[in-house]
C-alpha cells in the first residue's frame, strides 16, 4: 500500500497545507461530510500544550489556531455563527488537498473514509483518509516527536485513579487532563472554555472548575497559576475575560463568579491575605447574586446557582420545594435545576443535601442516552449538556462517599449507581477521540457545540476522582 503524507507543524510557520480557494461570499456553503461524521470545518479535537493551541475538524483541517497561549491572537478562526449556519468560507480554513493519480486535488472530506486518533497519552493528532480507488492512505499528523515526549512526561505526573478504576475511566481521566493542558496558558494560567471564537475567553466559573480538577489530580503548581489569574480579575466588570485579564464586552457579570473564584483559590491552597480573598469575599455577599445572569447566560434573575455560590443563607426558604431545588427564587414552577449539585460540591452545604439528592435523582431519571439538560424548564432544546451531566455525577459520587462513611449504605448505593449511570452517559457522549462536546445531538450523538469544553472535562476529572480516589504521590 502506498502512503502519501501531508503534515502540519504547530510553530511559527505552518507547512504542508494549503487554503482552499472559493466560497468567499455570503453564499458560501459548508461542504457535506461523510456519513456518521460531523460536517467539515467544525472543530472536534484540540491540539497544543498551552503555548499554541488549535482546533481540528474530523477531516484534519485546522479551523482555529491561537498563540501565544489558548487565549492569544487567532491566527486562524472560523466563525462559530457561520459554523452553525453552515456557511463557512473555505478560504478561511487551513485544509489539506490530496493529489490523486488522475491529477485531482481533493480535501479529505472527499475520501471514502476518514479516521482520527491521538498518539497515546498526547495531544498529537493523526488523521488517516482512505481513497479506495487509489488504494491509497493519506496520513496527516498535527504535532511532532518533541510534543509526544513532553505531553507524556506531563501526564505521568498526575495522581492516578484508584486501582479498581476500569480502563474506560482511566482513559477518560487521562484525555481530560490533556484537554485541560491544551486549554490552559502555561505561563499566565488563563483557561479558555474552548478553542473557538466566542469561547476562547476565560469564564471565572469554568476556569475555577479547572483549578479544582488540576489540584485534585496533583498539579499543584498549575492550579495555583490558574487561581492567581482568577483572583486578579475584576469580577464585576463582565462575564468573561481575555488572556490579559481585560473584561470582554457583550455579557454582563454573572452572580456566581466570586463564589467560584473563592472556591478555586481554596482548592489551590492560596494564602487568603496574599491573594486578596478578603476583598473577594465582600463581593460575594448575598446582595450581589440577585438580579444577575447565571450559568445558563440568559436574562438576569434570582437563580439557584448564583445563590449557592454566593453563600446565601436563605436558600431553603426561597428554592426548596417538595420536588427538590428549583431554579428561580420563590417560583416553584421554574423547574428543578442541576445546579442543585453545587450544594454538595464544591460549596458543601450539608443542610441542603437531602433536597439536592431528591433533585438530582429526579433529573437522572429523566436523562437520555447522552446525559441531562441543565434544568427542567430548559428552553434550549433536548440536546444534553456534558457539563451538568458531569457535575451531577461528581455531586452524587461525593454523596455516596459521605453516606458510606456515615453508615447510610442503602442511600450510598443508590447515589453511586446514579453517578455511574451519568458517567456511562458521558462516555457515550464523548467523540471517538474521547473529548467532550458542550452539547450533543440527542438523536445522532454528534457534537452540536464547542468540542472539547474545558468545563466538562474538569468535572469529569473530579467525578472520576470521587468514584475511584487515588493516593497522593502514588
Buried (B, 14 or more C-beta within 10 A) or exposed (E): EEEBEBBBBBEEEBEEBEEBEEBEEEEBEBBEBBEEBBBBBBBBBBBBBBBBBBBBBBBBBBBBBBBBBBBBEBBBBBBBEBBEEBBBBBEBBBBBBBEBEEEEEBBBBBBEBBEBBBBEBBBBBBBBBBBEEBEBBBBBBBBBEEBBEBBBEBBEEBBBBBEEBEEEBBBBBBBBBBBBBBBBBBEBBBBBBBBBBBBBBBBBBBBBBBBBBBBBBBBEEBBBBBBBBBBBBEBEBBBBBBBEBEBBEEBBBBBBBBBBBBBBBBBBEBEEEEBBBEEBBEBBEEEBBBEBBBBBEEEBBBBBBBBBBBBBEEBEEBBBBEBBBBBBBEBEEBBBBBBBBBBBBBBEBEEBBEBBBBBBBBBBEEBBEBBBBBBBBBEEEEBBBBBBBBBBBBBBBBBBBBBBEEEBEEBBEBBBBBBBBBBBBBBBBBBEBBBBBBBBBBEEBBBBBBBBBBBBBBBBBBBBBBBBBBEEEE
